[in-house]
């Protein structure tokens, strides 16, 4: 994946699971 930091990755995954 292309994430600057793990925080960005977790934020992205949380946004997808926040549906």
C-alpha atoms as an extended CHARMM CRD file, in Angstrom:
* protein
*
        19  EXT
         1         1  UNK       CA              0.0000000000        0.0000000000        0.0000000000  PROA      1               0.0000000000
         2         2  UNK       CA              1.0330000000        3.6080000000       -0.3350000000  PROA      2               0.0000000000
         3         3  UNK       CA              0.4720000000        5.2160000000        3.0370000000  PROA      3               0.0000000000
         4         4  UNK       CA              2.7750000000        7.8130000000        4.5230000000  PROA      4               0.0000000000
         5         5  UNK       CA              2.2030000000        6.4500000000        8.0110000000  PROA      5               0.0000000000
         6         6  UNK       CA              0.2110000000        3.7260000000        9.7420000000  PROA      6               0.0000000000
         7         7  UNK       CA             -2.1050000000        6.4420000000       11.0770000000  PROA      7               0.0000000000
         8         8  UNK       CA             -3.1300000000        7.2700000000        7.5130000000  PROA      8               0.0000000000
         9         9  UNK       CA             -3.7460000000        3.6000000000        6.8110000000  PROA      9               0.0000000000
        10        10  UNK       CA             -5.8150000000        3.1290000000        9.9480000000  PROA      10              0.0000000000
        11        11  UNK       CA             -7.7650000000        6.3010000000        9.1760000000  PROA      11              0.0000000000
        12        12  UNK       CA             -8.4910000000        5.0890000000        5.6670000000  PROA      12              0.0000000000
        13        13  UNK       CA             -9.6500000000        1.6810000000        6.8800000000  PROA      13              0.0000000000
        14        14  UNK       CA            -11.7410000000        3.2680000000        9.6440000000  PROA      14              0.0000000000
        15        15  UNK       CA            -13.4570000000        5.5100000000        7.1080000000  PROA      15              0.0000000000
        16        16  UNK       CA            -14.3490000000        2.5000000000        4.9730000000  PROA      16              0.0000000000
        17        17  UNK       CA            -15.6760000000        0.6300000000        7.9950000000  PROA      17              0.0000000000
        18        18  UNK       CA            -17.5280000000        3.6780000000        9.2350000000  PROA      18              0.0000000000
        19        19  UNK       CA            -20.3980000000        3.0540000000        6.7940000000  PROA      19              0.0000000000
